[in-house]
Amino acid sequence: MKDSNYCYLHNPNISEQEKKTIQAKGGKNNTHSVKDSLPSIEIDDIKSVMYLLKDTINRVRSGEMDIKVANCIGFLSNHLMKAYELDQIENKLDKVRQAISR
């Protein structure tokens, strides 16, 4: 807490009832969401993922997007990139199988 030597739960100026109320919420106040809907972005190749990440970086830098939302986008983008890579490998493997069977 700003200008205090105590955290919220150990601050003697906070009543026990207030502390219990906050603990009962279990961090529900820490949830984040996108307040203004973001424009839809078609994500169908690596370049579009790069565009999404560039857009996300710029929104974080300008203060327009919460870091937790941006981290989620980065996390999901990473999984999407891995899925694209696996798809490309699978397509190449199918071509090799077809060539061998001929």
N, C-alpha and C positions, 0 to 999 in steps of 0.2 A: 504494500500500500504506500502510495506516495506520501512523503514527509512523515513516515512512521517507522519505528524500529520493529514492528510486528507484521506478520502476515495477517490476512483477514481472520482466519480461525483462531489466532492467538491474541488478537487485539483486544485489550480490556475495555475499549470503548464500544465494542459490538456486543449486543445483548446475546444471551444464550439462545433465545428464541430465534433471532436472526441467523445465528450460526447453524442451528438445527434445520431451518428452512432451506438454507443454501446447501447443506449436506444432503438433504432429502432430494433435492433436484438432481444431484449426481452429475454435475457438469453440463446440464442441459442448456445453460446459458452460453456454453462454449461452442455450440453448433454454429456453423456458418453456411450460408447459402448465397446464391447469386440474387441480389435484390432486383436488379433490372435484367430482364431477359436478354441474353446475348444473341446476336444474329446466328442463324444456322450456318454451319460450314459443312459442305460436302467433303467427306473424308474417304477418298477412294484410291489413293496412291500415296507414295512416300512424300511427294512434293506438297500434297495437301496437309499431311501431318506436320511438315516443316512450317507451313503457313500458320497452322493452328498454334504451334509452339511460339513462333515469332509474335503472333498476335497476343498470346497469353503473357509473354515476357513484357511486351510494351504496356499492357494493361496493368501488370503488377508495378512496373516502374512508375507509371503515372498515378498510382494509388487508386485506380479504378476497380481493381480486382483484389480480393482478399488472398493472402498467400496460401491459406489452406485449400481454397478452391483451385488455385493455380497448381499446387502440389498434386491434387487429385487429377487434374488434366494431364500433368506430366506423367504421373504413374500410369494412367490409362493409355496415354499415347505410347509409352514404352511397350506395353503389352500388345498394342495394335501393331507396332513396328515389328515385333517378334512374330506375330501372326502372319504379317506380310512376308517376312523372310521365310517362314516355314512353308507358306503357300508357293513361293517361288521355287524352293528346293523340291517340293512335291511335284510341281509341274515339270521340272527338269528331269526328275527321276522317272516320271511317266513317259517322257520322250525317250529316255534311255531304254526303258522296258519295251517300248514299242519297236525301237530299232533292233533290239536283240531278238524279239519274237519274229521279225521278218527274216 
